[in-house]
């Protein structure tokens, strides 16, 4: 059975993941309005990924016979000064989520909740990839802010490399 402190914080994290989903949708909409279709798609895909993360957490709590609480969400930022701003926001968001994931892992360890600790390991690996992806994109966006085609080309190249599916990913509720 999952530790009570972990269950509480994982429910908070479910809200954080859904909020990240909403924020990525807002970024995607901004890029779509700028006719930056590749970058818009990257952020739509990121939004779907964040929703999946929330649903993995929901599935874990359901499987652990723990209470699931879906919290209210703050409104996402929808207005951006330029094409760099949404990526900078996304990087900060990923860094914040990394801290949240690390704190969840620390709670599981402190509570000797080994199953929850094991569950969190996939998210730790995922956050390393997410921070790296947004950090690289931010460098390109800053360098190419006045030539959005360079940003679009970079995003297209990275998308072509593809991530594929991860067979070690936790199960998603409802999938």
C-alpha positions in Angstrom: 0.0 0.0 0.0 1.3 3.5 -0.9 2.3 5.7 2.0 -0.3 8.4 2.9 2.2 11.2 2.4 3.1 9.9 -1.0 -0.5 9.5 -2.1 -1.2 13.1 -1.0 1.7 14.5 -3.0 1.1 12.3 -6.0 -2.5 13.7 -6.1 -1.0 17.2 -6.1 1.4 16.1 -8.9 -1.5 14.9 -11.0 -2.8 18.5 -11.0 0.7 19.7 -11.9 0.8 17.3 -14.8 -2.6 18.4 -16.0 -1.6 22.0 -15.6 1.5 21.3 -17.7 -0.8 19.8 -20.3 -2.8 23.0 -20.4 0.3 25.1 -20.6 1.6 23.1 -23.6 -1.7 23.4 -25.4 -1.5 27.2 -24.9 2.1 27.2 -26.3 0.9 25.1 -29.3 -1.9 27.4 -30.0 0.5 30.4 -30.0 2.8 28.7 -32.4 0.0 27.6 -34.6 -1.2 31.3 -34.8 2.3 32.2 -35.8 2.1 29.7 -38.6 4.9 27.7 -37.1 3.3 24.3 -37.7 6.3 22.1 -36.7 6.7 23.9 -33.4 3.0 23.9 -32.8 2.9 20.1 -33.3 5.8 19.6 -30.9 3.9 21.4 -28.2 0.6 19.6 -29.0 2.6 16.3 -28.7 4.1 17.6 -25.4 0.6 18.4 -24.1 -0.5 14.8 -24.9 2.6 13.4 -23.1 1.9 15.5 -20.0 -1.7 14.2 -19.9 -0.4 10.7 -20.2 1.9 11.3 -17.3 -1.1 12.4 -15.2 -3.0 9.4 -16.2 -0.1 7.1 -15.4 -0.2 8.6 -11.9 -4.0 8.1 -11.7 -3.5 4.4 -12.7 -0.8 3.9 -10.1 -3.1 5.2 -7.4 -6.0 3.1 -8.6 -3.8 0.0 -8.7 -2.6 0.9 -5.1 -6.2 1.2 -3.9 -5.4 4.7 -2.9 -7.6 7.8 -3.1 -7.5 9.8 -6.4 -8.2 13.5 -6.3 -8.2 15.6 -9.4 -7.5 19.2 -8.4 -8.6 22.4 -10.0 -6.1 24.0 -12.3 -4.7 27.5 -12.7 -5.2 29.2 -16.1 -2.1 28.7 -18.4 -0.1 31.7 -19.7 -1.5 32.4 -23.2 0.2 35.7 -24.2 3.8 35.6 -25.3 6.1 38.4 -26.2 7.9 36.5 -29.0 8.7 33.0 -30.3 11.3 32.4 -27.6 9.0 33.1 -24.6 6.9 29.9 -24.8 10.1 27.7 -24.9 11.6 29.5 -22.0 8.4 29.0 -20.1 8.4 25.3 -21.0 12.0 24.9 -19.8 11.2 26.5 -16.5 8.1 24.3 -16.2 10.2 21.1 -16.9 12.8 22.1 -14.3 10.0 22.7 -11.8 8.4 19.3 -12.6 11.9 17.7 -12.1 12.0 19.2 -8.6 8.5 17.9 -7.9 9.3 14.4 -9.2 12.5 14.4 -7.0 10.4 15.4 -4.0 7.9 12.6 -4.6 10.8 10.1 -4.8 12.2 11.5 -1.6 8.9 11.1 0.2 8.6 7.5 -1.0 12.1 6.7 0.3 11.5 8.5 3.6 8.3 6.5 4.1 10.0 3.2 3.0 7.4 3.0 0.3 9.5 0.9 -2.1 6.8 0.3 -4.7 6.2 4.1 -5.1 9.9 4.7 -5.2 10.2 2.2 -8.1 7.2 3.8 -9.8 8.9 7.2 -9.7 12.1 6.0 -11.4 10.6 6.1 -14.9 9.6 9.7 -14.3 13.1 10.7 -13.2 14.5 9.4 -16.5 11.7 11.1 -18.4 12.5 14.5 -16.8 16.2 14.3 -17.8 15.0 13.9 -21.4 12.4 16.7 -21.1 14.8 19.2 -19.6 17.4 18.4 -22.3 14.8 18.7 -25.1 13.6 22.1 -24.0 17.0 23.4 -23.2 18.2 22.5 -26.7 15.1 24.0 -28.2 15.6 27.2 -26.2 19.1 27.6 -27.4 17.9 27.2 -31.0 15.0 29.6 -30.5 17.2 32.3 -29.0 19.8 31.9 -31.8 17.1 32.0 -34.5 14.5 34.3 -33.0 14.4 36.4 -36.2 14.4 33.5 -38.5 11.6 31.2 -37.5 12.3 28.8 -40.4 15.5 27.8 -38.7 13.4 26.9 -35.6 10.9 25.0 -37.7 13.7 23.1 -39.5 15.3 22.2 -36.2 12.0 20.9 -34.7 11.3 18.9 -37.9 14.8 17.3 -37.8 14.3 16.4 -34.1 10.8 15.0 -34.7 12.2 12.8 -37.6 14.7 11.3 -35.1 11.7 10.3 -33.1 11.4 9.0 -29.6 9.4 5.9 -30.2 7.4 4.1 -27.5 9.0 3.2 -24.2 8.0 -0.3 -23.1 9.1 0.5 -19.5 6.6 3.3 -19.2 3.9 2.9 -16.5 0.4 2.0 -17.6 -2.0 4.9 -18.5 -5.4 4.9 -16.9 -8.1 4.7 -19.5 -5.8 3.4 -22.3 
